[in-house]
Amino acid sequence: MAHPARVAILEHIIKANACICGDLVTELGLAQATISQHLKELKNAGLIQGTIEGVSVCYCIEPKAWAQLQNELSIFFTSYKDPGSCC
């Protein structure tokens, strides 16, 4: 998920607040093959879901997985206790 292209894809889908159908190449300025590979990885991770509409695949955030990720990251970030001094 941490790859900048994946973050950009997720940000674009979230900003659109709708399913995205193939305009990511124009919006992100990345090659189609690059976007396809990152969409595949995001889908394999369960963070997005895709539906076939005609000849294109539309992607959107998978709400249950997104909520779970949000919860896990929240727990992770709040687990840090500032020791006051470091190194």
C-alpha positions as CSV (number, residue, x, y, z in Angstrom):
1,M,0.0,0.0,0.0
2,A,2.9,2.4,0.7
3,H,3.9,2.7,-2.9
4,P,3.3,6.3,-4.1
5,A,1.3,5.1,-7.1
6,R,-1.0,3.1,-4.9
7,V,-1.5,6.0,-2.5
8,A,-2.3,8.2,-5.5
9,I,-4.8,5.7,-6.8
10,L,-6.5,5.4,-3.4
11,E,-6.5,9.2,-3.0
12,H,-8.1,9.6,-6.4
13,I,-10.8,7.0,-5.7
14,I,-11.6,8.5,-2.3
15,K,-11.7,12.1,-3.8
16,A,-14.1,11.0,-6.5
17,N,-16.3,9.3,-3.9
18,A,-17.5,7.0,-6.6
19,C,-16.4,4.1,-8.7
20,I,-13.5,4.9,-11.1
21,C,-13.7,3.5,-14.6
22,G,-10.5,3.8,-16.5
23,D,-9.6,7.5,-16.3
24,L,-6.6,6.9,-13.9
25,V,-4.1,7.0,-16.7
26,T,-5.1,10.6,-17.6
27,E,-5.5,11.7,-14.0
28,L,-2.3,10.3,-12.6
29,G,0.0,10.5,-15.6
30,L,1.2,6.9,-15.2
31,A,1.4,4.2,-17.9
32,Q,-1.7,1.9,-18.2
33,A,0.5,-1.2,-17.3
34,T,1.7,0.5,-14.1
35,I,-1.8,1.5,-13.0
36,S,-3.1,-2.0,-13.8
37,Q,-0.4,-3.6,-11.7
38,H,-1.1,-1.4,-8.8
39,L,-4.8,-1.9,-9.1
40,K,-4.2,-5.6,-9.0
41,E,-2.2,-5.4,-5.9
42,L,-4.7,-3.1,-4.1
43,K,-7.5,-5.6,-5.1
44,N,-5.4,-8.6,-3.9
45,A,-4.9,-6.7,-0.6
46,G,-8.7,-6.3,-0.4
47,L,-8.7,-2.5,-0.2
48,I,-10.6,-2.0,-3.4
49,Q,-13.2,-3.9,-5.3
50,G,-13.9,-4.0,-9.0
51,T,-17.0,-4.6,-11.1
52,I,-17.2,-5.2,-14.8
53,E,-19.3,-2.6,-16.7
54,G,-19.3,-3.4,-20.4
55,V,-15.7,-3.6,-21.5
56,S,-14.2,-1.7,-18.6
57,V,-13.6,-2.5,-14.9
58,C,-14.7,0.0,-12.4
59,Y,-13.0,0.2,-9.0
60,C,-14.1,1.6,-5.6
61,I,-13.0,1.4,-2.0
62,E,-14.0,-1.9,-0.2
63,P,-15.7,-0.3,2.8
64,K,-15.2,-3.2,5.3
65,A,-11.5,-3.6,4.5
66,W,-11.0,0.1,4.6
67,A,-12.6,0.4,8.1
68,Q,-10.5,-2.5,9.3
69,L,-7.3,-0.9,8.0
70,Q,-8.3,2.5,9.5
71,N,-8.8,0.8,12.9
72,E,-5.5,-1.1,12.7
73,L,-3.5,2.0,11.7
74,S,-5.2,4.0,14.5
75,I,-4.2,1.4,17.0
76,F,-0.6,1.3,15.6
77,F,-0.2,5.1,15.7
78,T,-1.7,5.6,19.1
79,S,0.5,2.9,20.5
80,Y,3.5,5.2,20.4
81,K,4.3,6.9,23.6
82,D,6.7,9.8,23.4
83,P,9.6,9.0,25.7
84,G,10.5,12.7,26.0
85,S,14.0,12.2,24.6
86,C,15.4,10.0,22.0
87,C,18.9,9.2,20.7
